Amino acid sequence: MQLRYNFRLYPTPGQCAALAKAFGCARVVYNDGLRLRQEARAAGLPYISDAELSKRIITQAKKTPERAWLSEVSAVVLQQAPADLNTAYRNFFVSASGKRKGPKVAPPRFRPKRDNRQAIRFTRNARFQITAGGRLRLPKVGDVTVKWSRRLPSEPSSVTVVKDAAGRYFASFGIEAGEEPLPETAAEVGIDLGLTHFAVLSDGRKIDDPRFLRRAERRLRKAQQALSRKAKGSANRRKAVVKAAGAHARVADARRDFAHKLSTQIIRENQAVMVENLAVKGLARTKPARSVHDAGWSAFVNMLEYKAARYGRTLVKIDRWFPGSKLCSACGAAAESVPLNVRSWACPCGAVHDRDVNAAKNILAAGRAERLNACGGTVRPAA
């Protein structure tokens, strides 16, 4: 299993300049490769192979006066740029042929010079290493200070240095990790995701929605207003851009931290987790779109998925059309209609249901049915 471990970097001013040079060289090599392939296609020439492209935009380009400065950065950084371009082209071709599931992939685009996010990748060939003092040694950059929050489980196969819009630097280590099964438990849980509460569990627990974006709206609005008043191209505007990006980054970090802690707790406590397969893209086009994006359901479910695979748990995704809110979890009878403003309802059998808890119980029952009837049996609770 391929995992990513991210740590904060604190480069010196000289190292920041070296990283900026590496970011720029990787961008230029990527754009040169894309330009060559576009020109070859416009001229009706054959598709330039990966090896030929790398030779022309790196090896031969270094010998020209216009690109002689490419030799000032690590060769591995330059080699990863055409590798990323080749991956982008393959994804586009597979998507255009219909072999790739999901949304259509657009053809590769040029990387802008003023992009808010910059990244370069070092593989093992670059001979990066973690020093005895806990620093990250990068070729032609130096020993960069790292804020370690935990130990790496194994030797990293690559490290990606990222600079985000807020001006922060991160090291993302690629780790090949095996399964680490947790002790088995008999507990199972169904999860109903929503906006009134972030998650309602089948055992009756309700996790409040933190609403990180809503709580930070005033601070974000003031930062954006201050940015809009600055003259374009000025030093004050660059400072305001970083300040606004930092405010948004704090919101995203808080949301990610909450999702990680909650998903880890649920995976540790339960042997099987059942959750809805929500159509977040569709919900994001409705009236509560901002609240849907603020909740971050997709990231939370993805965390549950990879943590379940890593720790030997089972995750079952229930069909999004499953009428969990309208089914009685006691007798299985289906109500005619349960509007969103109805938070509790009574079944003719005498059971009185909380809408969200009842939905979580039905999701748990449907997930158990799908696990026990993998050979084609019924997957719905009996009426």
N, C-alpha and C positions, 0 to 999 in steps of 0.2 A: 504494500500500500504506500503510495506516494503522499507524503505530508509536507506541510510548510510550517516552519517555525520563524516567526518574525521578532526582531529585536531592534531597539532604537540605537542609532549610531550618532556619535558626536565628533565629526571630523573637525580638524583645525582649519583656519582660513586657507592655508596652502593646500590642504587635502581637498577642501571644497573646490578650489580652482582646478585641481587635477581631475576631480570627478566631473566638473562642468565640461572640461575638455573631452573627457571620455564620452559623456552624454552627446556632445555635439558631433564627435567623429562617428559614433554609431548611427546617429540620425542621418548624417551625410551619406554614409555607405548604404544605408537602407534606401534612401531616396534615389541614389544613383542607380541601384539595381532595379528599382521600380521604373525609373525613367528609361533605362535600356530596354526593358521588356515591352514597355508601351510603344517605344519607337520601332522596335522590331515587328510588333503586331501591326502597327500602322503602315509599315513598308511591305507587309506581306511576307516577312521572313519567318523561318521556323522559330519555335519557342526556344529560348536560350536555356541550356541545361544548367543545373545547379553548380556543377564544377566549373563550367565555362564562365558563369556569371561571377562566381567568387574570384576567379583568376583576373577578370577584367576590372572589377571594382575595388579590389584590394591589392593584389600582387603587382599588376601593371600600373595601377593608379598611384602607388607609392613612388614610382620612378618618374612621375611627371611633376613639374614645378607647382601645378595647381593643387595637387593632393599630397605633396611631400610631407606635410604635417601629420598625416595619418600614422607615421612611424613613431609619434610621440606617446601613443597610448598602447595598451596591451593588444597583441594580435588576436587573442581569444575574444576580446570584446568586439573587435571588428568582424570576426568570423560568425559570431552569434547574430549579427544584424541580417545578413543574407539568409541565415537559417530561419529566422523569424519570418522573413519575406516568403521563403519557400513554403513554410507552414500555412501562411495566409493564403497563398495561391492554391494549395492543395485543398484547404477547407472550402474555398470558393468553387473550385471545380467539382468537388464532391456534392456540394449543396446544389449547384446548377444542374447536375445530372440527376438529382432526386434521390441519391443514395444516403444523404445525411438528413436525419430527422430534425424537426424543430423549425424555427424561423429561417428564412433564406439568408445566406451569408453574402455580404456585399464584396466586390473586388477590393484588393488592397488600395489604400490611399496614402498620399504623401504625409510624412510626419512633420507637423509645423514646428518652427523654431521656438515659438513662444508657448509651447504646450505646458499645461499646468503640472503634468506628471512626467518625470523622466526616469528611465530605468536602463541598467546595463546588467549583463549576466556574465559571471565567471564560472567556468567549468573546472573539473579537476586538472585539465591540461594547463590551466593558468597557474596551477600550483599555489593557490591561495591557502592560507593556513591560519589556525587559531594559535596564537603564541602562548607561552607559559604564563605570561602576565594577563591573559584573557583578552588580548586585543586581536582584531581581525587584520591580517596582513594581506594587502591587495597589491598586485604587481603595478608598478609605476604610480602608486598612490601612497603607500606607506602603511604603517600600523595605526588603525583607526580604533578609537575607544568605543566599546560596546557596553550597553546597559543590559547585563544578563539577568533575566527573570527566572530562568530554569535551565537545567542541563539538557544538552542534546542527547537523544537516546542512542545515536550512532553517528558515524562519520558522514558529513553532508556530501552529496554528489555535486552540488552546485550552490552558488550564492548569487542572489540578485540584489543589487543595490538600487534602492528606490528613493527618489526625492518627490515628495507630494506637494500639493499646491500651497500648503502652509509653510514650506521651506524646511520640513523635517526630513531626516535621512533614516532609512530603515535597511536592515539586512534580512533578506528572506532566504533561509536555508532550505534546500530540497533534501528531504530525508526519506530513505527507503525503510519503512518500519513494518514489522510483522504484527500479527494479532496479539493482543494482550487480554485474554479472556478473564472476565471478572467472575467471582464466585456466583454460582447459579442461585436464583431466587424464584419463588413461586408467584411473585407479584406481577400483574399485568395492568396496563392503564390505557384508557382511550382519551384523546385530547381533542377538544373542540376549540378552535381558534376563533377569536372575534375581536371586536373593537370596544365593547363595553368592558370586558375583561380580556387581557391578552390571551389567556388560556384557561379553560375550565376542564378539570380532570374528572374522570368517571367516579373517583372516590369522593367527590364533592368539593375538593379544593378549588379555589378560584385565585388566579394570579392576576393582580391588577396590571393594567396597561400603563407602563411608565410614561408614555407620550413625551419622549425626549424632545422631539421637534417642536411640539406645541409649547412646552415649558420654556424653550429657548427662543421663541419667536421674537420677543421684544429685543433681546440682545442681537439677534441676527438682523432684524430690521434696522436697528441703529447702525450696525456695521455696514450694511448695504447702502444706507443713506449717506453715510460718511464717504463711502467709496464713490458714489455718484457725483459728489460735489468736487472731487479732485480733477484737476486738468489732465487730459490724456497725455501720456508720455512723461509725466513729471515723477520726481522721486517720491513725493507724498502719495501719489496714486499707487506706486508699487508697494509702499508700506501698507496702504489701506487694503490692497488686494490680499496681502499676506495675513492681515488681521481678520478680514472677513473669512478667508479660507480656514484660518485657525478656529474660528467660532463654529463653522460647519464641521470641522474635523473632530472637535470635542463632542458634538452631538453623535456623529457616527461611531466614535470610540465608545461612548457610553452605551449605545444601542448594541454594539457588538459584544461588549463585556457582559451585558445583561443576558443576551442570547446564549453565550458560551456557558455561563454559570447555571442557567436554568436547564439547558439541554444536558449538561454533564450530570446534574442532580437527578433528572428524570431517567437517564440511561443507567446510572448506578443503582437506582432504587427498583427498577423494573426489568424483568426478563424479556418482555415483549411490549412494544409501544405501537398503538394504532392511531393514525392521524389522517385527516382529510387531505386529499390532493386538490388544493384550491387553485382556481384559475386567477392568479394574482393580476395578470395582464388585463383581463377583462374587468376585474374589480377596480383597477386603477383608472378606468375610463368612466367610472360612475361618480356620483356627487361626493362621496367621502374619499376621494382619491388621495388627498394629502394624509388622511389618517391611515389609509391602507399602506402607503409608502412608509409612514412613520413606524408602523408596527413591525415591518421587516419579517413577515411570515416565511418567505422563501429562504432567507438565510438561516432562520431557525430550523426549518425542516431539513435543510441540507446538513446542518450540524448534527441533527439527530441521526441522519442517514449514515454519515461517515463514522460517527462515534459508535453507532450500533454495530457496524461492520468491524470496527477495530476491537471492541470489547466483548464480542461474542453475543450480542443481543439481537433481537429480531424487530425490524421495523416494517409495519404493514401500512400501505397507503390505500385508503378507501376511496372509491369512485366519487368524484365531486357531485354527481347527481343523486347520490344516496340520500333519501329523505329522512335524515336522522332527527330533525326537529319535529317532524309530524308523526313519527312512530311512537307508540306507547312502549316504554322499556319494560313494563310489567306484563302486558298481555300481547303486545305486537300489533294491536289495531292501529290503523292509520287515520289521523284526523283529516278532515276535508281541507282545511286551510288554517295555517298558524302565521299570521302577519308578523313582521319584524317588531312591531310595537307591543306585541303580546309576549310578556316575559314569563308567564306561567299559565298553564291550562290544565283542565281536568278531563280525564278519560271516562267514558261510560262505565268502565270497570271499577271506578272509584278511586283510582290513583290520581294524585295531584302532582304535576311535574313542574320543576323549574326548567325553562326552555333549554338553557345551555347545559345543565347537568344531565338532562334527559338525552340530549344529542350526544354528549360524551359517552354515556352508557351504551347507546345504540352503536356508536363507532367502535367501542370495545367489543360488542357482540358480533358485529359484522367482521371485524378483524379476526376474531377467534374462529368464525365460520370459514373464512378464507384460508386460514392456516390449517384447519382440520380437514378441509374438503378440497385439497389441491388436485384431486383426480377428477374433478368435474361435478362434485356435489353442489347442493344449494349453498349460497353464500349470504342468504338473508335470514334474519330471525323468523321463526315460525309464527304464523298468525294465531 
